[in-house]
């Protein structure tokens, strides 16, 4: 390698500044034993030579890698992207690197817990929305570095999360306060967010119990991801003898799929069925979706700050839990329920025909009369973009 291509060393910095290599080392480590004049000469030499401290060399002296690792099953969701944005910015400001372990299948999962690569490569590990077995958690306890559970509450271990049960209670109460009594809960099959899903289901049931409404298991529907699976889940609810007047979806992306499915079936939202989500996804406002808002970027930021504190020597309180707030954001996808139309003495129950001044006679499905709601689109109109197959407007 030519002299022009060779990376500058600490010895080059020492020669240019006219000091010893050990003085350069003390200066770069920020020790107070270096005089201001000497520090200025060393820093000028560092800038002139574009010298960068090697992480590997520094770790030999400090015992620290300057890296925070994360363990997750997926990075392709809006939530995880936002959380990593907040985490990366915090670590960058602290002069630390971010290392990602994306464990996507059972083989990779087994290999990670067998080898524990984070033991050699990181100063802390963040477990991001990843449901672990007790044996796996115990294995991480042996790493010898701080382990923080993010977007989940891990008993007796440091955690940063939102109170999902509280948020679900708040959302279900919103629907109850609007007058709904047939409230469905649609959740996804396990995708690694088991803690959030379980807690939101608990909060939904707690709100019903507080209102004196028995849980109807037929209104709790699990679905895989994908248009067909979600359409079938919504179809099971619509086929009930007494279908719901509101659907609470576990997270916003699922709620948006539910809305598209209902509108494609010409079921008015919110005139016939209200829809509520959880997260405040970046598209929720555009979709006019009522939701329980959390801030995943703040979750990542706070997790990064806690990791830096523990790395720098803060007392490692294993039961340290940081709970971030959530709040209801009411929008146009929730409204009071429609009013049932009683069947006449010679009329079999079924969808009556109702005169709409703007559209002429048309059937109201399921024997429901939709109350007028404001907006240029007439009865049942929801402001916002027109989606595929959307009724109204």
C-alpha positions in Angstrom: 0.0 0.0 0.0 1.4 3.4 -1.0 2.0 6.2 1.6 -1.0 8.1 0.1 -3.3 5.1 0.6 -2.1 4.1 4.1 -4.5 4.9 7.0 -3.0 7.3 9.6 -2.1 5.7 12.9 -1.9 7.0 16.4 1.8 7.2 16.0 1.4 9.6 13.0 -0.8 11.8 15.1 1.8 11.8 17.9 4.6 12.7 15.5 2.6 15.6 14.0 1.5 17.0 17.4 5.0 16.5 18.9 3.8 14.3 21.8 3.9 10.7 22.8 1.5 8.0 21.7 0.3 7.6 25.2 -0.6 11.3 25.3 -2.6 11.0 22.1 -4.4 8.0 23.7 -5.2 10.0 26.9 -6.4 12.9 24.8 -8.8 10.8 22.7 -10.2 9.1 25.8 -11.0 12.5 27.2 -8.9 12.2 30.3 -8.4 15.4 32.4 -4.6 14.8 32.8 -4.0 16.4 29.4 -3.3 20.1 29.4 -5.6 22.3 27.2 -2.6 23.3 25.0 -1.6 19.7 24.4 -5.2 18.7 23.8 -5.5 21.4 21.1 -2.4 20.2 19.3 -3.5 16.6 19.3 -7.0 17.5 18.1 -5.5 19.7 15.3 -3.3 16.8 14.2 -6.3 14.4 14.2 -8.3 16.7 11.9 -5.3 17.3 9.6 -4.7 13.6 9.2 -8.4 12.6 9.2 -7.5 10.1 11.9 -10.3 7.8 13.1 -10.1 5.7 16.2 -10.4 2.0 15.5 -13.3 0.4 17.4 -11.3 -2.8 17.8 -8.2 -1.0 19.1 -10.3 1.2 21.5 -12.1 -1.9 22.9 -8.8 -3.4 23.9 -8.2 -0.4 26.2 -11.8 0.3 27.4 -13.3 -3.1 27.3 -16.2 -1.5 25.3 -17.2 -2.1 21.7 -19.1 1.2 21.2 -21.9 -0.8 19.8 -25.5 -1.5 20.9 -27.1 -4.6 19.4 -30.8 -5.3 18.7 -32.6 -8.6 18.4 -35.8 -8.7 16.4 -37.9 -11.0 14.2 -38.8 -8.5 11.6 -37.9 -5.0 10.4 -40.4 -4.6 7.6 -43.3 -3.0 9.6 -44.0 0.7 10.0 -43.7 0.4 13.8 -40.2 -1.2 13.7 -39.0 1.3 11.1 -40.1 4.2 13.3 -38.6 2.6 16.4 -35.3 2.1 14.7 -35.2 5.7 13.5 -35.5 7.0 17.1 -33.0 4.4 18.4 -30.4 5.1 15.6 -30.5 8.8 16.1 -30.0 8.5 19.9 -27.0 6.1 19.5 -25.5 8.3 16.8 -25.6 11.3 19.1 -23.9 9.3 21.8 -21.2 8.1 19.4 -22.3 4.5 19.3 -23.0 2.1 16.5 -26.1 0.0 15.9 -25.9 -3.7 15.2 -29.0 -5.6 14.0 -29.7 -9.3 14.6 -32.7 -10.1 12.5 -33.8 -13.6 13.5 -36.4 -14.5 10.8 -36.9 -18.3 11.3 -36.6 -21.1 13.8 -33.1 -22.1 12.5 -31.7 -18.6 12.9 -33.3 -18.3 16.3 -31.8 -21.5 17.5 -28.4 -20.5 16.1 -28.5 -17.1 17.8 -29.2 -18.5 21.3 -26.7 -21.2 20.8 -23.8 -18.9 19.8 -24.9 -15.6 21.5 -22.9 -13.4 19.1 -23.9 -10.3 21.0 -21.6 -11.4 23.8 -18.5 -10.4 21.9 -19.9 -7.7 19.7 -22.0 -5.3 21.8 -22.1 -3.4 25.0 -25.9 -3.8 25.4 -28.7 -5.8 23.7 -32.2 -4.5 23.0 -34.9 -7.2 22.5 -37.3 -5.5 20.1 -40.9 -6.7 20.1 -39.7 -10.3 20.3 -41.6 -12.8 22.5 -39.0 -15.1 24.2 -39.3 -18.3 26.2 -38.2 -18.2 29.8 -35.2 -20.3 28.8 -34.2 -17.9 26.1 -34.5 -14.9 28.5 -32.3 -16.8 31.0 -29.8 -17.3 28.3 -29.6 -13.6 27.6 -29.2 -13.0 31.3 -25.8 -14.7 31.0 -24.5 -12.3 28.3 -22.8 -10.0 30.9 -24.1 -6.8 29.3 -27.4 -4.9 29.9 -30.4 -6.4 28.2 -33.5 -4.2 27.7 -36.9 -5.4 26.4 -38.5 -2.9 24.1 -42.2 -2.7 23.3 -42.9 -5.4 25.9 -43.0 -5.7 29.7 -40.6 -8.3 30.9 -41.0 -9.0 34.6 -37.8 -8.5 36.7 -36.0 -7.2 33.6 -35.5 -3.6 32.2 -38.3 -2.7 29.8 -39.5 0.2 27.7 -43.1 -0.1 26.5 -46.5 1.4 26.1 -49.3 0.2 28.4 -51.2 -1.7 25.7 -54.0 -2.9 28.1 -54.7 0.7 29.2 -54.8 1.8 25.5 -57.2 -1.0 24.6 -59.5 -0.1 27.5 -59.4 3.5 26.4 -60.4 2.6 22.8 -63.1 0.2 23.9 -64.6 2.7 26.2 -64.7 5.2 23.4 -66.8 2.8 21.4 -69.0 2.1 24.4 -69.5 5.8 25.1 -70.7 6.2 21.5 -73.4 3.6 22.3 -71.9 0.4 20.8 -72.6 -2.8 22.6 -71.7 -5.3 19.9 -68.0 -4.6 19.6 -65.7 -7.1 17.8 -62.0 -7.5 18.4 -59.9 -8.6 15.4 -56.3 -9.6 16.0 -53.5 -11.1 14.0 -52.0 -14.5 14.4 -48.7 -14.4 16.2 -46.0 -12.4 14.3 -43.7 -11.7 17.3 -45.8 -9.0 18.8 -47.4 -11.5 21.3 -47.1 -9.2 24.3 -48.9 -6.3 22.6 -51.6 -8.6 21.2 -52.2 -10.3 24.5 -52.4 -7.1 26.5 -54.7 -5.4 24.0 -57.1 -8.3 24.2 -57.0 -8.1 28.0 -57.8 -4.3 27.9 -60.7 -4.9 25.5 -62.2 -7.5 27.8 -61.7 -5.4 30.9 -63.6 -2.5 29.4 -66.5 -4.8 28.5 -66.5 -6.2 32.0 -66.5 -2.8 33.5 -69.5 -1.9 31.4 -71.4 -5.1 32.4 -71.2 -6.6 29.0 -70.4 -10.3 28.8 -67.6 -11.3 26.4 -69.0 -12.9 23.2 -66.3 -15.2 21.9 -67.9 -15.1 18.4 -66.9 -11.4 18.3 -63.2 -12.2 18.8 -61.6 -13.1 15.5 -58.0 -14.0 14.7 -56.7 -13.6 11.1 -53.5 -14.2 9.2 -52.1 -11.3 7.1 -53.2 -10.9 3.6 -56.3 -9.6 1.8 -58.1 -13.0 1.5 -57.5 -14.0 5.2 -58.8 -10.6 6.4 -61.8 -10.7 4.1 -62.7 -14.1 5.5 -62.3 -12.8 9.1 -64.6 -9.8 8.4 -67.0 -12.2 6.6 -67.3 -14.3 9.7 -68.4 -11.3 11.7 -70.9 -10.1 9.1 -72.4 -13.6 8.9 -73.4 -13.6 12.6 -77.1 -13.5 13.5 -76.3 -10.4 15.5 -73.3 -8.8 13.7 -71.1 -6.1 15.4 -71.7 -2.4 15.1 -68.0 -1.7 15.8 -64.7 -3.4 15.1 -61.6 -2.8 17.2 -58.5 -4.0 15.3 -55.3 -4.9 17.1 -53.2 -2.4 15.0 -53.8 0.3 12.4 -52.6 -1.7 9.3 -55.1 -4.4 10.2 -57.8 -1.8 10.8 -57.2 -0.2 7.4 -57.5 -3.6 5.7 -60.8 -4.1 7.6 -62.1 -0.7 6.4 -61.2 -1.5 2.8 -62.9 -4.9 3.1 -66.1 -3.4 4.5 -66.3 -0.7 1.9 -65.7 -3.2 -0.9 -68.7 -5.1 0.4 -70.7 -1.8 0.4 -70.9 -1.7 4.2 -70.8 1.9 5.3 -68.0 3.0 7.7 -68.9 4.4 10.2 -72.6 4.5 9.3 -73.1 0.8 9.5 -69.9 -0.3 11.4 -67.4 1.8 13.2 -63.7 0.8 13.0 -61.0 1.6 15.5 -57.2 0.9 15.3 -54.2 1.1 17.5 -50.8 2.8 16.8 -51.5 6.0 14.9 -49.8 4.7 11.7 -48.5 7.4 9.4 -51.5 6.7 7.1 -54.1 6.7 9.8 -54.8 10.4 9.5 -55.1 10.2 5.7 -57.5 7.3 6.1 -59.5 9.2 8.7 -59.0 6.3 11.0 -59.8 6.6 14.7 -57.0 5.1 16.7 -55.1 4.8 20.0 -51.8 6.7 19.3 -48.4 5.6 20.5 -45.0 7.0 19.4 -42.7 4.2 18.2 -39.9 6.7 17.5 -40.0 7.8 21.1 -39.9 4.1 22.2 -36.7 3.6 20.3 -35.2 6.9 21.5 -36.0 6.1 25.2 -34.6 2.6 24.8 -31.4 4.0 23.4 -31.0 6.5 26.2 -31.5 3.7 28.8 -29.0 1.5 27.1 -26.4 4.3 27.1 -27.1 5.0 30.8 -26.5 1.4 31.7 -23.4 1.1 29.5 -21.9 4.2 31.2 -22.3 2.7 34.6 -25.8 3.6 35.9 -27.1 1.2 38.5 -28.5 -1.8 36.5 -32.0 -2.0 38.1 -33.4 -5.2 36.7 -37.0 -4.1 37.4 -36.6 -0.7 35.8 -39.7 -0.1 33.6 -40.3 2.9 31.5 -43.9 3.2 30.4 -44.7 5.7 27.7 -48.2 7.3 27.2 -50.9 6.5 24.6 -54.0 8.5 23.8 -57.2 8.3 21.9 -57.3 10.1 18.5 -61.0 10.2 17.4 -61.5 10.6 13.6 -64.2 9.8 11.1 -64.2 6.0 11.2 -66.1 5.9 14.5 -69.6 7.2 15.2 -72.7 6.2 17.2 -74.2 2.9 16.1 -77.2 2.7 13.7 -80.7 2.2 14.9 -82.5 -1.1 14.4 -85.7 -1.0 12.3 -88.4 -3.1 13.9 -90.1 -5.6 11.6 -93.8 -4.9 10.8 -96.6 -7.4 11.6 -96.6 -8.9 8.1 -92.9 -8.2 7.3 -90.2 -10.8 7.7 -87.0 -9.5 9.2 -84.5 -8.5 6.5 -83.0 -5.4 4.8 -85.8 -2.9 4.4 -85.7 -0.3 1.6 -85.2 3.2 2.7 -85.7 6.4 0.8 -82.6 8.5 0.5 -83.3 11.9 -1.0 -79.9 12.0 -2.7 -80.0 8.5 -4.2 -83.5 7.1 -4.3 -84.7 3.9 -2.7 -82.0 1.4 -1.7 -81.7 -1.5 0.8 -80.2 -1.1 4.2 -78.5 -4.3 5.0 -79.2 -6.3 8.2 -82.3 -4.2 9.1 -80.3 -1.1 10.2 -81.2 2.5 9.6 -78.1 4.6 9.3 -78.4 8.0 11.0 -77.4 11.1 9.0 -73.8 12.3 9.5 -72.5 15.6 8.3 -70.6 15.9 5.0 -71.3 16.6 1.4 -71.6 12.9 0.5 -74.9 12.5 2.3 -75.9 9.9 4.8 -73.1 7.6 5.9 -70.5 9.7 4.1 -67.0 9.7 5.6 -64.6 12.5 4.6 -61.4 11.2 3.2 -60.0 9.5 0.1 -62.1 7.1 -1.9 -60.7 3.6 -1.7 -61.3 0.6 -4.1 -65.0 -0.3 -3.9 -65.8 2.4 -1.4 -69.5 3.1 -1.0 -71.0 6.5 -0.5 -70.0 10.0 -1.6 
